[in-house]
Amino acid sequence: MHDKLQPLPGALFAMPDLHVVELAGRDATTFAQAQFINDLNGLQPGHWQWSGWLTPKGRTVALFALAKWSDDRIWLLLPDLDPSGLAEALRRFVFRSKVAVTVRDDLVVGGAFAKPERAERNRFVEHDGVAEFDLGTPEMPRLLRVGCPAPAVDDAALQRWRMFDLEHGLPRLGPDQSGQWTPQQLSLERIRGFSVKKGCYPGQEIVARTHFLGKAKRGLALLESDRAIAPGAEVTGDARAVGTVVASAGQDGRHLSLAVMPLDREATPLSVGDSPVGERPLREGLAR
């Protein structure tokens, strides 16, 4: 066994759009269980799961990977959003709980399209101060290292990472899409990102009612186009609005978007503005 993580066959590149928010203290797990949408009761130390935070009306403020180091230490691996804003919002709900919410801006985050050395599925591993996470699939290995030396900047690799997320149905919520969509509209059941059976959390009643009454009418669709599409853009079919783009990414003339669309709709030609778009099946593999 090596004491340190070894060099990667795929180059490690900087992930400036991913941040670590830490919950630390005696009540860290209790606080997270009361606030976030997934159930921590079965999550063992050294493991992680997809999760998120909702408004009281059941709209998704943030999505993240929640990593449990111990009952009194949890990391939120937060993409795209301002970590200081999320931390400040969470602190308003601490009250008398023994938990500190801190942005770990001292931790450098790097990613690579390579098989993790030791992390596997939802088990993460720490060596010599560097935490390694498996964020890939069997067909496409991918890893994160948190606390690593500063890696090189590679905008193409970063865009490829984002496209991978979208292809596999992981929404990338920017500030303009935060607080807009329910977990069902974002199809978070595909990645096992929320629970309808755990105790109360903000928005839980709306999420559970939608689930048990079978009233989820919209979910994610993957769209492909030859030009960039901005989040918030309207998707049309047969000259009428049928959906809204949530996230997008692209390179080399290929652009992908995730859009919230009706689950029960006729197959019609789709467009965004004057640009035709094609629909592609979402890939599996990111559920943990």
N, C-alpha and C positions, 0 to 999 in steps of 0.2 A: 504494500500500500504506500502510495506517495504521500508525503506530508503536505505538498502543495499541488494545486490544480495545474495540469500540464498545458503546454501550448496547444492551440487548437489547429486542426487541419483546415478549418474555415476561419478567415480572419475575423477577429473581434472588432466591432465598430461601435462608436459612441451612440448612446440612446438618450439624447437630450430631452426628449418628450416624455420620458418615464421617470417618475419621482417616487421616493419612499416616504410615507407618513407612518410614524411609529406610535403605537399605543403602549404605554408602559405603566405598570403599577399593579397593586393587588387586585383591582377590579377590571383589568383590561379585557379579559374574556367576557365577563358579565356585561360590561358596557357594549362590546362589539355584538354580543348576542341580542341585546335589546335594541340596537340601532340598525343593524345590517340585515340584508334580505336572505342570506343563506344561514343554515343551521350549523353552529359550531360544536354542538354536543358530541358529534361523532368524529370531529377533526382532531387527530392526535398531534402532539408536538412534532415538529419536523415535517409537517405536511401543509399543503395549501389548497385553496378552492377559489373558484370565481365567486364574486359577491358584488354588492353594490349598496347604495344608500338612496332612499326615496324621499320625496316630499310627503307631507301628510295626505296629499291627494293621490298618492301612488305613482307619481312621476319620477323617473330615474334621474337623480342628480349626478351620480358618478358610478362608474363600473371599475372594478379593480380585481387583482389577484390578492387574496387575503392569506398571508403566511403566518402560521402559528408556531412561534419559537417555544413558548411555554404558556401557562395560564396567565402569567403577568407580563407577557411581551408578544405583541402582534405587529406585523408589518402590513401596510396596504401599498401594493405596487400599482401606482396610479398613472395611467397614460393621459396625455393631452391637456388635462385641466390644471389650473393653478393649485399647487399643493398647499400653499399658505391660506388660500381662500377656503379650501375644504377643511383644513385643520382648525381655522378660526370658527367655522360653522359648527363643527363637531364639539368644540369646547363649550358652546352655549348649552349643551345637553349634559355636561359632566356633573353639574350640581355638586353633591357631596361625595361622589364616587372617587375612589383613590386611583385615578388614572391621569397620566399626562399625555397630551397629544402633541407630537413634535414632528416637524419636517426635517428629515435627515438629509440635508443638503450637503453633508460631508461625504456622502456615499456616491461614488461614481458608478454608473450603470452602463454595461456593455452587452451587446448581443452578437450572436454568430449563427450562421446556418451550418451547424455542426452538431454531432451527437454529444450530449452531455457526458462528462467523464464519470460522474457518480450519481447525479440526480436522475430520477426516473419517474415519469408520470407526475403524480402530485406529491412526491417525496423530494424535498430539497435538502441540500447538503452544504455544510460550511467547513472550509479548510483555510487555515491561516488568515482568518478575517474576511475571506471572500465567500459569499453565498452563491450557489449555483442552482438554477431552476430549469426544468424541462418544459419548454413551451412549444414543442414541435409535435409532429405526428410520426407514425412509423414510416410513412412515405417521404416525409420531409423533416429531418431532425432540425431542431432549433433550440437555442439555449439563451439564458440570461446569466450574467455574472454581476453581482452587486457588491461593491466595495473593492473593485479591481483597480489596477493602475489605469490612468486615462488612456482609452483606446483612440485609434485614428477616427477622424470624421469621414463618413462615407454616405453621402446623401442618396446614392442609388440603392445601396443596401438597406438604408432606413426606409425608403419608399417600398422596396420589395417586402420588407417586414410588415409594413402597413397593409399592403395588398394581400399578403398571406392571411392576416387577421380577417379582412373583409371576406375573402373567399371562403373562410371557415365559419362565417356568421358571427364574428366577434365585433360588435359595434364599437367604433372609435368616436366617442362623444366629445366634440369640441364645445366651447362655451356657449355657442348659439343653439346647440341641441340639448344641453343640460336642462333637466326639468321639464322636458316636453313629452316623454313617452313612458308608457307602463312597461314593466318587464315582459308581459305577453306580447305587446306590440313590437318589442325588440327581440322576440323569439329566444329569450334567455333560457328557456327550458332545454334548448338544444345543447347548451354547454353546462347544464345542471347549475345554473347561476342563481337560483332562488328557491325558497321553500314555501309551501303553502300550509305546512303542518306544524311549524315551530310556533313559539309564542309570539306575543305582540312585538311589532316594530313599526316605525312610521310608514303609513300606507298599507299595512298588512291586510286590513279589512277589505280594502278595494281589490287587492291582488287575489285574496282568497275567494271573494265573491265572484270575481270574473272567472276564476278557475272552476269553482264548484257549480256555477250556473251555466258553464259552457258558453260564455258570452264574448270570448276573444274573437273578434271579427277581422283583425289585421295582424300581420306579422312581417318579417323581413323577407325581401327578395333581393337577389344579387343581379345587378345590371352591368352590362359591358358596353363601352362606347369607344370611339376613336378620338375623343377630346375630353378635357377635364370638365367635371360637373361639380358645382358648388353645393355643399350641404345646405339644406333648406329649399333647394330647387324643386319645382313641381313636376311630377311625372304625369304625362297625359296619354290617354288611349281613346281612340275614336273621338278625338276633339274634346274630351272632358278630363278633368283632373281625377287621377286614380291613386296617387301616392305622393310621398315626400321623401326626398333624399336625406339620409341621416349622416352618412359619412362617405368619403371618396378618397381614392388614391390612384396613381398611375405613373407609368414611365414608358418610353419607347413606343408611343402611339397606342398603348393599351391602357385603358382606364376602367376601374371598377368602382361601383357604388353599391351601398346598401340602402334600400328604400323601404319604408313602411307602406305596405300595400294590402288591399283586401285579400283575405285567405281564399275566398270563394269568388273568383272572377273569371270571365271569359278570356281566352287567349286572343289578344288583339295586338296589332303593332303598337309599340310604345315609343315615346319620344320625350326628350327634355328640351324645351324651347324648340328650335328648328333642327335639333340633332336626334336622329334615330338611335335607339338603344335596344340591345338584345338582352334577354333574360337567360341566366345560367343557373344550373343547380348549385346549391350550397354544398360545400364539402364537409365531411364529418372528421372527427379526430381531436377536437379541442376540449371535449367534455372531460371533467376530472372527477 
